[in-house]
């Protein structure tokens, strides 16, 4: 494969680079210096600027607010935008997962109502899957929806919902039939996060932030017109969402990479010489480089699938599994290079050390979020490599009969 720009790609890169030079600089910030509401407001402003400039969704159809461009154009734009520290994280789940699901499984009315508002940054979305008794086992959820007139009455609880406290809408997976096996009785809906009966409780983290939430549904009414996919087909919609999620998570972790480790190794002495000259260190950096290139190539494959109107495949589990693990391992190496000083905080080692601390703390979390390592390995083994599946004793048992 030839990764050099063609003449057409070079022209697009020059166009994107020029547009970013004119528009991105005022938005390049250090997010840790802003309060949450200030950061979110800046995210919305930058998203609106991207939308007006035609860069909010390069591969999406023009009628949905996109540019109708190619996957390689999206890759080129992402490369150029990465040169700036622009705020966008509050849209990662909404645009990377939720709106993709709305596009794929929603009605024309859904697409007309929600897609462009999300692309413009006017509305923020969250994903409501995990529950206290069903984390990695998404099909084990208990939150129920009972048919009532022209809609559904929802009761239950979700947890670990990123950004729910500032979101406008979410995609919600619920159980609509407890008398069939757990994977078959699920249905997906769009839910208004401000609807009566929705209660959101932020969870306090050890770093003082509250990025995650508990969400309670107390007789929340959802019109049947806000259903995504057929009744009982929620697992199929959910699997598609998880493929989008693993693509989004694996591609936007913001963890340490091989180039960061190279910089640290150049500036750190080991046995009287720069650590970068040590063969053992160089070998570990090379391993990280190879993993990074593999993630890039699988990401390009997923973007090609999206541009052709198909879903990313199970290979996206590889992207997420590699990305989260590598971020954690890179932080271990960075701290090892600093010896006993590696456990010091950015306040002592300088703000540039913040990405090491971030990768170390969040690396462990991201090996659970979006599918644990064990779940991902099962998916890769069964759906990518074609190996025999695990024995599942609950496969044909109605959900109502399963032990709580």
Secondary structure as the mmCIF struct_conf table of DSSP 4:
data_model
#
loop_
_struct_conf.conf_type_id
_struct_conf.id
_struct_conf.beg_label_comp_id
_struct_conf.beg_label_asym_id
_struct_conf.beg_label_seq_id
_struct_conf.end_label_comp_id
_struct_conf.end_label_asym_id
_struct_conf.end_label_seq_id
BEND BEND1 UNK A 4 UNK A 4
HELX_RH_AL_P HELX_RH_AL_P1 UNK A 7 UNK A 23
TURN_TY1_P TURN_TY1_P1 UNK A 24 UNK A 24
HELX_RH_3T_P HELX_RH_3T_P1 UNK A 25 UNK A 27
HELX_RH_3T_P HELX_RH_3T_P2 UNK A 31 UNK A 33
BEND BEND2 UNK A 34 UNK A 34
HELX_RH_AL_P HELX_RH_AL_P2 UNK A 36 UNK A 53
TURN_TY1_P TURN_TY1_P2 UNK A 54 UNK A 54
BEND BEND3 UNK A 56 UNK A 57
TURN_TY1_P TURN_TY1_P3 UNK A 58 UNK A 59
BEND BEND4 UNK A 60 UNK A 60
HELX_RH_3T_P HELX_RH_3T_P3 UNK A 62 UNK A 64
TURN_TY1_P TURN_TY1_P4 UNK A 65 UNK A 65
BEND BEND5 UNK A 66 UNK A 66
HELX_RH_AL_P HELX_RH_AL_P3 UNK A 71 UNK A 81
TURN_TY1_P TURN_TY1_P5 UNK A 82 UNK A 83
BEND BEND6 UNK A 84 UNK A 84
HELX_RH_3T_P HELX_RH_3T_P4 UNK A 89 UNK A 91
HELX_RH_AL_P HELX_RH_AL_P4 UNK A 92 UNK A 93
HELX_RH_PI_P HELX_RH_PI_P1 UNK A 94 UNK A 98
HELX_RH_AL_P HELX_RH_AL_P5 UNK A 99 UNK A 105
BEND BEND7 UNK A 106 UNK A 106
HELX_RH_AL_P HELX_RH_AL_P6 UNK A 108 UNK A 110
HELX_RH_PI_P HELX_RH_PI_P2 UNK A 111 UNK A 115
HELX_RH_AL_P HELX_RH_AL_P7 UNK A 116 UNK A 119
TURN_TY1_P TURN_TY1_P6 UNK A 120 UNK A 121
BEND BEND8 UNK A 122 UNK A 123
STRN STRN1 UNK A 125 UNK A 128
STRN STRN2 UNK A 131 UNK A 131
TURN_TY1_P TURN_TY1_P7 UNK A 132 UNK A 133
STRN STRN3 UNK A 134 UNK A 134
BEND BEND9 UNK A 135 UNK A 136
HELX_RH_3T_P HELX_RH_3T_P5 UNK A 138 UNK A 140
STRN STRN4 UNK A 144 UNK A 148
TURN_TY1_P TURN_TY1_P8 UNK A 149 UNK A 150
STRN STRN5 UNK A 151 UNK A 158
BEND BEND10 UNK A 160 UNK A 160
TURN_TY1_P TURN_TY1_P9 UNK A 162 UNK A 163
HELX_RH_3T_P HELX_RH_3T_P6 UNK A 164 UNK A 166
BEND BEND11 UNK A 168 UNK A 168
STRN STRN6 UNK A 169 UNK A 175
BEND BEND12 UNK A 176 UNK A 176
TURN_TY1_P TURN_TY1_P10 UNK A 178 UNK A 179
BEND BEND13 UNK A 180 UNK A 180
STRN STRN7 UNK A 181 UNK A 181
TURN_TY1_P TURN_TY1_P11 UNK A 182 UNK A 184
BEND BEND14 UNK A 185 UNK A 185
STRN STRN8 UNK A 186 UNK A 192
TURN_TY1_P TURN_TY1_P12 UNK A 193 UNK A 194
BEND BEND15 UNK A 195 UNK A 195
TURN_TY1_P TURN_TY1_P13 UNK A 196 UNK A 197
STRN STRN9 UNK A 198 UNK A 203
HELX_LH_PP_P HELX_LH_PP_P1 UNK A 204 UNK A 205
TURN_TY1_P TURN_TY1_P14 UNK A 206 UNK A 207
BEND BEND16 UNK A 208 UNK A 208
STRN STRN10 UNK A 212 UNK A 223
HELX_RH_3T_P HELX_RH_3T_P7 UNK A 224 UNK A 226
STRN STRN11 UNK A 227 UNK A 228
BEND BEND17 UNK A 229 UNK A 230
TURN_TY1_P TURN_TY1_P15 UNK A 231 UNK A 232
HELX_RH_AL_P HELX_RH_AL_P8 UNK A 234 UNK A 251
HELX_RH_AL_P HELX_RH_AL_P9 UNK A 258 UNK A 266
TURN_TY1_P TURN_TY1_P16 UNK A 267 UNK A 267
BEND BEND18 UNK A 268 UNK A 268
STRN STRN12 UNK A 269 UNK A 270
TURN_TY1_P TURN_TY1_P17 UNK A 271 UNK A 272
STRN STRN13 UNK A 273 UNK A 274
HELX_RH_3T_P HELX_RH_3T_P8 UNK A 275 UNK A 277
HELX_RH_AL_P HELX_RH_AL_P10 UNK A 279 UNK A 307
TURN_TY1_P TURN_TY1_P18 UNK A 308 UNK A 309
TURN_TY1_P TURN_TY1_P19 UNK A 314 UNK A 315
HELX_RH_AL_P HELX_RH_AL_P11 UNK A 316 UNK A 337
TURN_TY1_P TURN_TY1_P20 UNK A 338 UNK A 338
HELX_RH_3T_P HELX_RH_3T_P9 UNK A 339 UNK A 343
HELX_RH_AL_P HELX_RH_AL_P12 UNK A 346 UNK A 349
HELX_RH_3T_P HELX_RH_3T_P10 UNK A 351 UNK A 353
HELX_RH_AL_P HELX_RH_AL_P13 UNK A 354 UNK A 366
TURN_TY1_P TURN_TY1_P21 UNK A 367 UNK A 370
BEND BEND19 UNK A 371 UNK A 371
HELX_RH_AL_P HELX_RH_AL_P14 UNK A 373 UNK A 379
HELX_RH_PI_P HELX_RH_PI_P3 UNK A 380 UNK A 384
BEND BEND20 UNK A 385 UNK A 385
HELX_LH_PP_P HELX_LH_PP_P2 UNK A 387 UNK A 391
TURN_TY1_P TURN_TY1_P22 UNK A 393 UNK A 396
BEND BEND21 UNK A 397 UNK A 397
STRN STRN14 UNK A 398 UNK A 398
HELX_RH_3T_P HELX_RH_3T_P11 UNK A 399 UNK A 401
BEND BEND22 UNK A 402 UNK A 402
#
